Amino acid sequence: MFATLTNLSVQLVNRYLPSPFVFSVVLTFIAFIAGIVLTGQSPLALAHHWGNGLWSLHSFAMQMALILVTGYAFANAPIFQKLLDKLASKVHRPITAIVVVTLVAMIGCLLNWGFGLVIGAVFAKALAKRVRGVDYPLLVASAYSGFLVWHGGLSGSVPLTLSTGGETLAKLSGGTLSDVVPISTTIFSSYNLIIAGLILLIVPILNALMHPKNPTLVNPELIKDKPLILPPNDTPAQKLDDSRLMMILLMMLAMGYFAVEFSKSMNFGLNIVIGLFLFIGLLAHGTLERYYRAVNDGISGITGIVLLFPFYGGIMGVVTGANADGISIGTQVTNFFLNHASSDTFPILAFLSAGVVNVFVPSGGGQFAVQGPIMMPAGLALGVKPEVTAMAIAWGDAWTNMIQPFWALPLLGIAGLDARAIMGYCLMVLIASGLIIAGGFYFLV
């Protein structure tokens, strides 16, 4: 029965899910029509919201591109390749490979979501080289399923926003919060730890159970080691290009920067993670020229990021664009769930509404800006603690990433697959994890 459901899910996705680019355009038109119906705005007004939104994710798109290429170069450094191959050599069975890559990706995402995405993808490729008979699309899907837990981890943007306090938090929470909310009541709360723990336990088993009897093996070209070809080192310019002294001086500069940053706090924001990938990768490759060529090999993987992120920015513009009365699609979706809420069901409905909004606004911080000012006061009026409401929104944001290819783009770029190859398996993870998270918010808070 389970194998039949998995096969049906994979077939449905392969048959009906468009490419990520077309999917983003379809979502654009759905949001556009919803804006006319739900907010009463004119097509011209919504087109203006869309156009303004097109350019709203440029800096974030650059961060994602850097995550991919620096992660790719880091993973392809000879010393790191040897380490991954050594770890992968300990795994011999396809089922074990699926479980291990899921756990590695989940633990990585609990520490930092950018790190988890990259380490999951590169470890999946290392396992594909070593483990015979493993289904490569499921292996990559398992790596992506690790992303499910990121918003309940140490880099979750919603709990970190709560932990900063101040005017920004007061604005995002609709005036319900301004003082610092410690992470002991969000990330390290008992219900959050139990939800994350159950996902860590159940999802790897679920992924293993989905392994098909007739696996799709990896294309050897996707995991083929690319030899580094350097020009002859026989001119002053080429000697400078391949100089280790230049690398050492640059590393000293970087070490000074990180020393100052870490003396202030040990908050591993996205820029810090990118910087660590960049300079550790540079150190692993040994010279500037070798590192440059390794990054160049990974550039083709950022096509989806460069092309799609403006369109998702446009969708966010449509969903968050309000009419003269301050009503937007995001507020209407949120209010729909609020109208059916009680003190017992509110956390679940907050979670589900966040899951719906996340399909169109796949950004934790952006989504909280849409829902926080409405959901937080409403939850408080029903007797629900603000930190519980915030974590319900956070988990809803993470949950529907399993059917939203937006965040899979960096991972897919490294793995060399398209979204259709993995989303059938991710749909099954979506269903199972949805039951776990909703159950957690109903029975544990």
C-alpha positions as a Markdown table, in Angstrom:
| # | Residue | x | y | z |
|---|---|---|---|---|
| 1 | Met | 0.0 | 0.0 | 0.0 |
| 2 | Phe | 2.7 | 2.4 | 1.0 |
| 3 | Ala | 4.8 | 1.6 | -2.1 |
| 4 | Thr | 1.7 | 2.3 | -4.2 |
| 5 | Leu | 1.1 | 5.7 | -2.6 |
| 6 | Thr | 4.7 | 6.6 | -3.1 |
| 7 | Asn | 4.7 | 5.5 | -6.8 |
| 8 | Leu | 1.4 | 7.5 | -7.3 |
| 9 | Ser | 2.9 | 10.6 | -5.8 |
| 10 | Val | 6.0 | 10.4 | -8.0 |
| 11 | Gln | 3.9 | 9.8 | -11.1 |
| 12 | Leu | 1.6 | 12.7 | -10.4 |
| 13 | Val | 4.5 | 15.1 | -9.8 |
| 14 | Asn | 6.3 | 13.9 | -12.9 |
| 15 | Arg | 3.1 | 14.2 | -15.0 |
| 16 | Tyr | 1.7 | 17.5 | -13.7 |
| 17 | Leu | 4.3 | 19.6 | -12.0 |
| 18 | Pro | 5.7 | 22.1 | -14.4 |
| 19 | Ser | 9.3 | 23.2 | -14.4 |
| 20 | Pro | 10.3 | 25.6 | -11.6 |
| 21 | Phe | 10.3 | 28.6 | -14.0 |
| 22 | Val | 6.8 | 27.8 | -15.3 |
| 23 | Phe | 5.6 | 27.0 | -11.8 |
| 24 | Ser | 6.7 | 30.5 | -10.7 |
| 25 | Val | 4.7 | 32.1 | -13.5 |
| 26 | Val | 1.6 | 29.9 | -12.8 |
| 27 | Leu | 1.8 | 31.1 | -9.1 |
| 28 | Thr | 2.1 | 34.7 | -10.4 |
| 29 | Phe | -1.2 | 34.4 | -12.3 |
| 30 | Ile | -2.9 | 32.7 | -9.4 |
| 31 | Ala | -1.8 | 35.4 | -7.1 |
| 32 | Phe | -2.9 | 38.1 | -9.6 |
| 33 | Ile | -6.4 | 36.7 | -9.9 |
| 34 | Ala | -6.6 | 36.2 | -6.2 |
| 35 | Gly | -5.6 | 39.8 | -5.7 |
| 36 | Ile | -8.5 | 41.0 | -7.9 |
| 37 | Val | -11.0 | 38.7 | -6.1 |
| 38 | Leu | -9.9 | 39.1 | -2.5 |
| 39 | Thr | -8.7 | 42.7 | -2.3 |
| 40 | Gly | -10.7 | 44.4 | -5.1 |
| 41 | Gln | -7.7 | 46.0 | -6.6 |
| 42 | Ser | -7.5 | 46.8 | -10.3 |
| 43 | Pro | -5.2 | 44.8 | -12.6 |
| 44 | Leu | -3.1 | 47.9 | -13.0 |
| 45 | Ala | -2.6 | 48.3 | -9.3 |
| 46 | Leu | -1.6 | 44.7 | -8.9 |
| 47 | Ala | 0.7 | 44.9 | -11.9 |
| 48 | His | 2.4 | 47.8 | -10.0 |
| 49 | His | 2.8 | 45.7 | -6.9 |
| 50 | Trp | 4.2 | 42.9 | -9.0 |
| 51 | Gly | 6.7 | 45.2 | -10.8 |
| 52 | Asn | 7.9 | 46.7 | -7.5 |
| 53 | Gly | 8.4 | 43.2 | -6.1 |
| 54 | Leu | 10.4 | 42.0 | -9.0 |
| 55 | Trp | 13.5 | 43.7 | -7.6 |
| 56 | Ser | 13.0 | 43.1 | -3.9 |
| 57 | Leu | 15.0 | 39.9 | -3.7 |
| 58 | His | 18.2 | 41.0 | -5.5 |
| 59 | Ser | 20.5 | 41.0 | -2.5 |
| 60 | Phe | 19.0 | 37.7 | -1.2 |
| 61 | Ala | 19.4 | 36.1 | -4.7 |
| 62 | Met | 23.1 | 37.1 | -4.6 |
| 63 | Gln | 23.4 | 35.4 | -1.2 |
| 64 | Met | 21.8 | 32.3 | -2.6 |
| 65 | Ala | 24.1 | 32.2 | -5.6 |
| 66 | Leu | 27.1 | 32.6 | -3.3 |
| 67 | Ile | 25.8 | 29.8 | -1.0 |
| 68 | Leu | 25.7 | 27.5 | -4.1 |
| 69 | Val | 29.0 | 28.3 | -5.7 |
| 70 | Thr | 31.0 | 28.6 | -2.5 |
| 71 | Gly | 29.4 | 25.4 | -1.2 |
| 72 | Tyr | 30.1 | 23.7 | -4.5 |
| 73 | Ala | 33.8 | 24.8 | -4.5 |
| 74 | Phe | 34.2 | 23.9 | -0.8 |
| 75 | Ala | 32.7 | 20.4 | -1.5 |
| 76 | Asn | 35.0 | 19.9 | -4.5 |
| 77 | Ala | 38.2 | 20.7 | -2.7 |
| 78 | Pro | 40.5 | 17.6 | -2.8 |
| 79 | Ile | 40.8 | 17.4 | 1.0 |
| 80 | Phe | 37.0 | 17.7 | 1.5 |
| 81 | Gln | 36.3 | 15.2 | -1.3 |
| 82 | Lys | 38.5 | 12.7 | 0.4 |
| 83 | Leu | 36.7 | 13.2 | 3.7 |
| 84 | Leu | 33.3 | 12.8 | 2.1 |
| 85 | Asp | 34.4 | 9.7 | 0.2 |
| 86 | Lys | 35.8 | 8.3 | 3.5 |
| 87 | Leu | 32.5 | 8.9 | 5.3 |
| 88 | Ala | 30.5 | 7.5 | 2.3 |
| 89 | Ser | 32.7 | 4.4 | 2.2 |
| 90 | Lys | 31.2 | 3.4 | 5.6 |
| 91 | Val | 27.8 | 3.2 | 4.0 |
| 92 | His | 27.1 | 0.1 | 1.9 |
| 93 | Arg | 23.3 | -0.3 | 1.6 |
| 94 | Pro | 20.9 | 2.0 | -0.3 |
| 95 | Ile | 18.5 | 2.2 | 2.7 |
| 96 | Thr | 21.4 | 3.2 | 5.0 |
| 97 | Ala | 22.4 | 5.9 | 2.5 |
| 98 | Ile | 18.9 | 7.4 | 2.5 |
| 99 | Val | 18.7 | 7.4 | 6.3 |
| 100 | Val | 22.2 | 8.8 | 6.8 |
| 101 | Val | 21.9 | 11.6 | 4.3 |
| 102 | Thr | 18.5 | 12.7 | 5.8 |
| 103 | Leu | 20.0 | 12.9 | 9.3 |
| 104 | Val | 23.1 | 14.7 | 8.1 |
| 105 | Ala | 21.0 | 17.3 | 6.2 |
| 106 | Met | 18.6 | 17.7 | 9.2 |
| 107 | Ile | 21.3 | 18.2 | 11.7 |
| 108 | Gly | 23.0 | 20.6 | 9.4 |
| 109 | Cys | 19.8 | 22.6 | 8.9 |
| 110 | Leu | 19.2 | 22.7 | 12.7 |
| 111 | Leu | 22.6 | 24.3 | 13.0 |
| 112 | Asn | 22.2 | 26.6 | 10.0 |
| 113 | Trp | 19.9 | 26.3 | 7.1 |
| 114 | Gly | 22.4 | 27.4 | 4.4 |
| 115 | Phe | 25.0 | 24.9 | 5.7 |
| 116 | Gly | 22.4 | 22.1 | 5.8 |
| 117 | Leu | 21.3 | 22.7 | 2.3 |
| 118 | Val | 24.8 | 22.5 | 0.9 |
| 119 | Ile | 26.1 | 19.7 | 3.0 |
| 120 | Gly | 23.1 | 17.6 | 2.3 |
| 121 | Ala | 23.6 | 18.0 | -1.5 |
| 122 | Val | 27.3 | 17.3 | -1.6 |
| 123 | Phe | 27.0 | 14.3 | 0.8 |
| 124 | Ala | 24.3 | 12.9 | -1.4 |
| 125 | Lys | 26.7 | 13.1 | -4.4 |
| 126 | Ala | 29.4 | 11.4 | -2.4 |
| 127 | Leu | 27.1 | 8.6 | -1.4 |
| 128 | Ala | 25.9 | 8.2 | -5.0 |
| 129 | Lys | 29.5 | 7.5 | -6.0 |
| 130 | Arg | 29.9 | 4.8 | -3.4 |
| 131 | Val | 26.6 | 3.1 | -2.8 |
| 132 | Arg | 25.5 | 0.8 | -5.6 |
| 133 | Gly | 21.8 | 0.5 | -6.3 |
| 134 | Val | 20.7 | 3.7 | -4.5 |
| 135 | Asp | 17.9 | 5.7 | -6.1 |
| 136 | Tyr | 19.5 | 9.1 | -6.8 |
| 137 | Pro | 16.4 | 11.2 | -7.0 |
| 138 | Leu | 15.3 | 9.8 | -3.6 |
| 139 | Leu | 18.8 | 10.4 | -2.2 |
| 140 | Val | 18.6 | 14.1 | -3.2 |
| 141 | Ala | 15.0 | 14.4 | -2.0 |
| 142 | Ser | 16.1 | 13.0 | 1.3 |
| 143 | Ala | 18.8 | 15.6 | 1.5 |
| 144 | Tyr | 16.2 | 18.3 | 0.8 |
| 145 | Ser | 13.8 | 16.9 | 3.4 |
| 146 | Gly | 16.4 | 18.0 | 6.0 |
| 147 | Phe | 15.4 | 21.5 | 5.2 |
| 148 | Leu | 12.0 | 20.8 | 6.9 |
| 149 | Val | 13.4 | 21.5 | 10.4 |
| 150 | Trp | 15.3 | 24.7 | 9.7 |
| 151 | His | 12.8 | 27.2 | 11.2 |
| 152 | Gly | 12.8 | 25.2 | 14.5 |
| 153 | Gly | 16.6 | 25.4 | 14.6 |
| 154 | Leu | 19.3 | 27.8 | 15.6 |
| 155 | Ser | 19.0 | 29.9 | 12.4 |
| 156 | Gly | 15.2 | 30.2 | 12.3 |
| 157 | Ser | 14.4 | 33.8 | 11.4 |
| 158 | Val | 11.2 | 34.0 | 13.4 |
| 159 | Pro | 12.6 | 32.9 | 16.8 |
| 160 | Leu | 15.7 | 35.0 | 16.2 |
| 161 | Thr | 13.5 | 38.0 | 15.5 |
| 162 | Leu | 11.8 | 37.4 | 18.8 |
| 163 | Ser | 15.1 | 37.1 | 20.6 |
| 164 | Thr | 16.2 | 40.6 | 19.4 |
| 165 | Gly | 13.3 | 42.6 | 20.7 |
| 166 | Gly | 12.9 | 46.3 | 20.1 |
| 167 | Glu | 10.8 | 48.4 | 17.7 |
| 168 | Thr | 11.1 | 45.9 | 14.8 |
| 169 | Leu | 9.6 | 43.1 | 16.9 |
| 170 | Ala | 6.9 | 45.4 | 18.1 |
| 171 | Lys | 5.9 | 46.2 | 14.5 |
| 172 | Leu | 6.1 | 42.6 | 13.3 |
| 173 | Ser | 4.1 | 41.4 | 16.3 |
| 174 | Gly | 1.3 | 43.9 | 15.9 |
| 175 | Gly | 2.4 | 45.6 | 19.2 |
| 176 | Thr | 2.1 | 42.5 | 21.3 |
| 177 | Leu | 5.8 | 42.1 | 21.9 |
| 178 | Ser | 8.7 | 44.5 | 22.3 |
| 179 | Asp | 10.8 | 42.9 | 25.0 |
| 180 | Val | 13.3 | 40.1 | 24.1 |
| 181 | Val | 11.7 | 36.6 | 24.0 |
| 182 | Pro | 14.5 | 34.2 | 24.9 |
| 183 | Ile | 15.1 | 31.2 | 22.7 |
| 184 | Ser | 14.5 | 29.0 | 25.7 |
| 185 | Thr | 10.8 | 29.6 | 25.1 |
| 186 | Thr | 10.9 | 29.1 | 21.3 |
| 187 | Ile | 13.7 | 27.0 | 19.9 |
| 188 | Phe | 14.4 | 25.2 | 23.1 |
| 189 | Ser | 10.8 | 24.9 | 24.3 |
| 190 | Ser | 9.6 | 21.4 | 25.1 |
| 191 | Tyr | 7.1 | 21.3 | 22.3 |
| 192 | Asn | 9.5 | 22.5 | 19.6 |
| 193 | Leu | 12.2 | 20.0 | 20.7 |
| 194 | Ile | 9.6 | 17.2 | 20.6 |
| 195 | Ile | 8.3 | 18.2 | 17.2 |
| 196 | Ala | 11.9 | 18.4 | 15.8 |
| 197 | Gly | 12.8 | 15.1 | 17.5 |
| 198 | Leu | 9.8 | 13.3 | 16.1 |
| 199 | Ile | 10.7 | 14.6 | 12.6 |
| 200 | Leu | 14.3 | 13.5 | 13.1 |
| 201 | Leu | 13.1 | 10.0 | 14.0 |
| 202 | Ile | 10.2 | 9.5 | 11.5 |
| 203 | Val | 11.3 | 11.2 | 8.3 |
| 204 | Pro | 14.5 | 9.2 | 7.8 |
| 205 | Ile | 12.5 | 6.0 | 8.2 |
| 206 | Leu | 9.8 | 7.3 | 5.8 |
| 207 | Asn | 12.4 | 8.2 | 3.2 |
| 208 | Ala | 14.0 | 4.7 | 3.5 |
| 209 | Leu | 10.6 | 3.1 | 3.1 |
| 210 | Met | 10.1 | 5.0 | -0.2 |
| 211 | His | 13.1 | 3.4 | -1.8 |
| 212 | Pro | 11.9 | 1.9 | -5.1 |
| 213 | Lys | 12.5 | -1.7 | -6.1 |
| 214 | Asn | 13.7 | -0.5 | -9.5 |
| 215 | Pro | 15.9 | 2.5 | -8.6 |
| 216 | Thr | 16.9 | 5.4 | -10.9 |
| 217 | Leu | 20.6 | 5.3 | -10.8 |
| 218 | Val | 22.7 | 8.5 | -10.9 |
| 219 | Asn | 24.0 | 9.7 | -14.3 |
| 220 | Pro | 27.8 | 9.1 | -14.0 |
| 221 | Glu | 28.4 | 12.6 | -15.6 |
| 222 | Leu | 26.7 | 14.2 | -12.5 |
| 223 | Ile | 29.2 | 12.8 | -10.0 |
| 224 | Lys | 32.3 | 12.6 | -12.3 |
| 225 | Asp | 35.4 | 14.1 | -10.7 |
| 226 | Lys | 36.5 | 17.1 | -12.8 |
| 227 | Pro | 40.3 | 17.3 | -13.0 |
| 228 | Leu | 41.7 | 20.8 | -12.4 |
| 229 | Ile | 43.7 | 21.9 | -15.5 |
| 230 | Leu | 46.0 | 24.9 | -14.9 |
| 231 | Pro | 48.1 | 26.7 | -17.5 |
| 232 | Pro | 51.9 | 26.1 | -17.4 |
| 233 | Asn | 53.4 | 28.0 | -14.4 |
| 234 | Asp | 56.1 | 29.6 | -16.5 |
| 235 | Thr | 55.4 | 33.4 | -16.5 |
| 236 | Pro | 55.5 | 35.9 | -13.6 |
| 237 | Ala | 51.7 | 36.5 | -14.0 |
| 238 | Gln | 50.9 | 32.7 | -13.9 |
| 239 | Lys | 53.2 | 32.3 | -10.9 |
| 240 | Leu | 51.3 | 35.1 | -9.1 |
| 241 | Asp | 48.0 | 33.5 | -10.0 |
| 242 | Asp | 49.0 | 30.3 | -8.4 |
| 243 | Ser | 50.9 | 31.9 | -5.4 |
| 244 | Arg | 50.1 | 30.5 | -2.0 |
| 245 | Leu | 51.5 | 33.7 | -0.5 |
| 246 | Met | 48.5 | 35.7 | -1.9 |
| 247 | Met | 46.1 | 33.1 | -0.4 |
| 248 | Ile | 47.8 | 33.3 | 3.0 |
| 249 | Leu | 47.7 | 37.1 | 3.1 |
| 250 | Leu | 44.0 | 37.1 | 2.1 |
| 251 | Met | 43.3 | 34.5 | 4.8 |
| 252 | Met | 45.0 | 36.6 | 7.4 |
| 253 | Leu | 42.7 | 39.5 | 6.5 |
| 254 | Ala | 39.6 | 37.2 | 6.7 |
| 255 | Met | 40.7 | 35.9 | 10.1 |
| 256 | Gly | 40.9 | 39.4 | 11.4 |
| 257 | Tyr | 37.4 | 40.1 | 10.2 |
| 258 | Phe | 36.0 | 36.9 | 11.8 |
| 259 | Ala | 37.8 | 37.5 | 15.0 |
| 260 | Val | 36.1 | 40.9 | 15.4 |
| 261 | Glu | 32.7 | 39.5 | 14.4 |
| 262 | Phe | 32.9 | 36.5 | 16.8 |
| 263 | Ser | 34.1 | 38.7 | 19.6 |
| 264 | Lys | 30.8 | 40.5 | 19.4 |
| 265 | Ser | 28.5 | 37.4 | 19.1 |
| 266 | Met | 28.5 | 33.9 | 17.8 |
| 267 | Asn | 25.4 | 34.5 | 15.7 |
| 268 | Phe | 26.0 | 32.6 | 12.4 |
| 269 | Gly | 24.0 | 34.7 | 10.1 |
| 270 | Leu | 23.8 | 33.9 | 6.4 |
| 271 | Asn | 26.6 | 36.3 | 5.4 |
| 272 | Ile | 28.9 | 34.7 | 8.0 |
| 273 | Val | 28.1 | 31.2 | 6.7 |
| 274 | Ile | 28.9 | 32.3 | 3.1 |
| 275 | Gly | 32.1 | 33.9 | 4.3 |
| 276 | Leu | 33.1 | 30.6 | 6.1 |
| 277 | Phe | 32.4 | 28.6 | 3.0 |
| 278 | Leu | 34.3 | 31.1 | 0.9 |
| 279 | Phe | 37.5 | 31.3 | 3.0 |
| 280 | Ile | 37.6 | 27.7 | 4.2 |
| 281 | Gly | 37.1 | 26.6 | 0.5 |
| 282 | Leu | 39.9 | 28.9 | -0.5 |
| 283 | Leu | 42.2 | 27.5 | 2.1 |
| 284 | Ala | 41.3 | 23.9 | 1.0 |
| 285 | His | 42.1 | 24.7 | -2.6 |
| 286 | Gly | 45.4 | 26.4 | -1.8 |
| 287 | Thr | 45.6 | 29.2 | -4.2 |
| 288 | Leu | 43.3 | 32.0 | -5.6 |
| 289 | Glu | 43.5 | 30.6 | -9.2 |
| 290 | Arg | 42.5 | 27.1 | -8.2 |
| 291 | Tyr | 39.6 | 28.4 | -6.2 |
| 292 | Tyr | 38.5 | 30.6 | -9.0 |
| 293 | Arg | 38.3 | 27.7 | -11.4 |
| 294 | Ala | 36.4 | 25.6 | -8.9 |
| 295 | Val | 33.8 | 28.3 | -8.4 |
| 296 | Asn | 33.6 | 28.7 | -12.2 |
| 297 | Asp | 32.7 | 25.0 | -12.5 |
| 298 | Gly | 29.7 | 25.6 | -10.2 |
| 299 | Ile | 28.4 | 28.7 | -11.9 |
| 300 | Ser | 26.0 | 26.8 | -14.2 |
| 301 | Gly | 24.0 | 25.7 | -11.1 |
| 302 | Ile | 22.8 | 29.2 | -10.3 |
| 303 | Thr | 20.7 | 29.5 | -13.5 |
| 304 | Gly | 17.4 | 28.9 | -11.5 |
| 305 | Ile | 18.4 | 31.4 | -8.8 |
| 306 | Val | 19.2 | 34.2 | -11.2 |
| 307 | Leu | 16.1 | 33.7 | -13.3 |
| 308 | Leu | 13.4 | 32.7 | -10.8 |
| 309 | Phe | 14.1 | 34.9 | -7.8 |
| 310 | Pro | 12.8 | 38.1 | -9.5 |
| 311 | Phe | 9.6 | 36.3 | -10.3 |
| 312 | Tyr | 9.1 | 35.2 | -6.7 |
| 313 | Gly | 9.9 | 38.7 | -5.6 |
| 314 | Gly | 7.0 | 39.8 | -7.9 |
| 315 | Ile | 4.7 | 37.2 | -6.4 |
| 316 | Met | 5.6 | 38.5 | -2.9 |
| 317 | Gly | 4.8 | 42.0 | -4.2 |
| 318 | Val | 1.3 | 40.9 | -5.3 |
| 319 | Val | 0.6 | 38.9 | -2.1 |
| 320 | Thr | 1.7 | 41.7 | 0.2 |
| 321 | Gly | 0.4 | 44.6 | -1.8 |
| 322 | Ala | -2.5 | 46.2 | 0.0 |
| 323 | Asn | -5.4 | 48.2 | -1.2 |
| 324 | Ala | -6.5 | 51.6 | 0.2 |
| 325 | Asp | -8.0 | 49.8 | 3.3 |
| 326 | Gly | -4.7 | 47.9 | 4.1 |
| 327 | Ile | -6.1 | 44.6 | 2.8 |
| 328 | Ser | -3.8 | 42.2 | 0.9 |
| 329 | Ile | -4.0 | 38.6 | -0.1 |
| 330 | Gly | -1.8 | 37.7 | 2.8 |
| 331 | Thr | -4.1 | 39.3 | 5.3 |
| 332 | Gln | -7.2 | 37.8 | 3.7 |
| 333 | Val | -5.7 | 34.3 | 3.9 |
| 334 | Thr | -4.7 | 34.9 | 7.5 |
| 335 | Asn | -8.2 | 36.3 | 8.4 |
| 336 | Phe | -9.9 | 33.3 | 6.8 |
| 337 | Phe | -8.1 | 31.0 | 9.2 |
| 338 | Leu | -8.6 | 33.3 | 12.2 |
| 339 | Asn | -12.4 | 33.3 | 11.6 |
| 340 | His | -12.4 | 29.5 | 12.3 |
| 341 | Ala | -10.1 | 29.5 | 15.3 |
| 342 | Ser | -10.5 | 28.8 | 19.0 |
| 343 | Ser | -7.9 | 28.8 | 21.7 |
| 344 | Asp | -7.3 | 25.1 | 21.1 |
| 345 | Thr | -7.2 | 25.2 | 17.4 |
| 346 | Phe | -5.5 | 28.5 | 16.8 |
| 347 | Pro | -1.9 | 27.2 | 16.8 |
| 348 | Ile | -2.8 | 24.6 | 14.2 |
| 349 | Leu | -4.7 | 27.1 | 12.0 |
| 350 | Ala | -1.8 | 29.5 | 12.4 |
| 351 | Phe | 0.5 | 26.7 | 11.2 |
| 352 | Leu | -1.8 | 25.8 | 8.2 |
| 353 | Ser | -2.3 | 29.4 | 7.2 |
| 354 | Ala | 1.5 | 30.0 | 7.2 |
| 355 | Gly | 1.9 | 26.9 | 5.0 |
| 356 | Val | -0.5 | 28.4 | 2.5 |
| 357 | Val | 1.2 | 31.8 | 2.5 |
| 358 | Asn | 4.6 | 30.2 | 2.2 |
| 359 | Val | 3.8 | 28.7 | -1.2 |
| 360 | Phe | 3.5 | 32.3 | -2.5 |
| 361 | Val | 5.9 | 34.1 | -0.1 |
| 362 | Pro | 8.7 | 31.6 | 0.4 |
| 363 | Ser | 10.7 | 33.7 | 2.9 |
| 364 | Gly | 10.5 | 33.3 | 6.6 |
| 365 | Gly | 11.2 | 36.9 | 7.4 |
| 366 | Gly | 8.9 | 38.2 | 4.6 |
| 367 | Gln | 6.1 | 35.9 | 5.7 |
| 368 | Phe | 6.3 | 36.9 | 9.3 |
| 369 | Ala | 6.0 | 40.5 | 8.2 |
| 370 | Val | 2.8 | 39.6 | 6.4 |
| 371 | Gln | 1.2 | 37.4 | 9.1 |
| 372 | Gly | 2.8 | 38.5 | 12.4 |
| 373 | Pro | 0.9 | 41.8 | 12.8 |
| 374 | Ile | -2.4 | 40.0 | 12.4 |
| 375 | Met | -1.8 | 36.6 | 14.0 |
| 376 | Met | 0.1 | 37.6 | 17.1 |
| 377 | Pro | -2.6 | 40.0 | 18.5 |
| 378 | Ala | -5.4 | 37.5 | 17.5 |
| 379 | Gly | -3.6 | 34.7 | 19.3 |
| 380 | Leu | -3.1 | 36.8 | 22.4 |
| 381 | Ala | -6.8 | 37.7 | 22.4 |
| 382 | Leu | -7.6 | 34.0 | 22.4 |
| 383 | Gly | -5.2 | 33.3 | 25.2 |
| 384 | Val | -2.4 | 31.8 | 23.1 |
| 385 | Lys | 1.1 | 32.8 | 24.0 |
| 386 | Pro | 2.8 | 35.0 | 21.4 |
| 387 | Glu | 5.8 | 32.8 | 21.2 |
| 388 | Val | 3.6 | 29.8 | 20.4 |
| 389 | Thr | 1.9 | 31.7 | 17.6 |
| 390 | Ala | 5.3 | 32.8 | 16.2 |
| 391 | Met | 6.6 | 29.2 | 16.2 |
| 392 | Ala | 3.4 | 27.9 | 14.6 |
| 393 | Ile | 4.0 | 30.4 | 11.8 |
| 394 | Ala | 7.7 | 29.4 | 11.6 |
| 395 | Trp | 6.9 | 25.7 | 11.3 |
| 396 | Gly | 4.2 | 26.5 | 8.6 |
| 397 | Asp | 6.8 | 28.4 | 6.7 |
| 398 | Ala | 9.2 | 25.4 | 6.8 |
| 399 | Trp | 6.5 | 22.8 | 6.2 |
| 400 | Thr | 5.4 | 23.7 | 2.7 |
| 401 | Asn | 8.9 | 24.1 | 1.4 |
| 402 | Met | 8.5 | 20.4 | 0.7 |
| 403 | Ile | 6.3 | 21.3 | -2.3 |
| 404 | Gln | 7.8 | 24.7 | -3.1 |
| 405 | Pro | 10.9 | 24.4 | -5.4 |
| 406 | Phe | 12.1 | 27.9 | -4.5 |
| 407 | Trp | 14.5 | 26.7 | -1.7 |
| 408 | Ala | 15.4 | 23.5 | -3.5 |
| 409 | Leu | 17.2 | 25.4 | -6.3 |
| 410 | Pro | 20.6 | 25.7 | -4.7 |
| 411 | Leu | 20.5 | 22.0 | -3.7 |
| 412 | Leu | 19.2 | 20.9 | -7.2 |
| 413 | Gly | 22.0 | 23.0 | -8.8 |
| 414 | Ile | 24.6 | 21.1 | -6.9 |
| 415 | Ala | 23.0 | 17.7 | -7.4 |
| 416 | Gly | 22.3 | 18.3 | -11.2 |
| 417 | Leu | 18.6 | 17.4 | -11.0 |
| 418 | Asp | 15.3 | 19.2 | -11.7 |
| 419 | Ala | 12.5 | 19.7 | -9.3 |
| 420 | Arg | 10.3 | 17.1 | -10.8 |
| 421 | Ala | 12.8 | 14.4 | -9.9 |
| 422 | Ile | 12.4 | 14.9 | -6.2 |
| 423 | Met | 9.1 | 16.5 | -5.5 |
| 424 | Gly | 7.1 | 13.3 | -5.6 |
| 425 | Tyr | 9.0 | 12.0 | -2.6 |
| 426 | Cys | 8.9 | 15.4 | -0.9 |
| 427 | Leu | 5.1 | 15.4 | -1.2 |
| 428 | Met | 5.0 | 12.2 | 1.0 |
| 429 | Val | 7.2 | 13.9 | 3.5 |
| 430 | Leu | 4.9 | 16.9 | 3.4 |
| 431 | Ile | 1.9 | 14.8 | 4.4 |
| 432 | Ala | 3.7 | 12.9 | 7.2 |
| 433 | Ser | 5.4 | 16.0 | 8.7 |
| 434 | Gly | 2.2 | 18.0 | 8.5 |
| 435 | Leu | 0.5 | 15.4 | 10.8 |
| 436 | Ile | 3.5 | 15.5 | 13.2 |
| 437 | Ile | 3.7 | 19.3 | 13.4 |
| 438 | Ala | -0.1 | 19.8 | 13.7 |
| 439 | Gly | -0.3 | 17.1 | 16.3 |
| 440 | Gly | 2.5 | 18.7 | 18.2 |
| 441 | Phe | 0.8 | 22.1 | 18.3 |
| 442 | Tyr | -2.6 | 20.5 | 19.3 |
| 443 | Phe | -1.4 | 18.2 | 22.0 |
| 444 | Leu | 1.8 | 19.8 | 23.4 |
| 445 | Val | 1.0 | 23.5 | 23.8 |
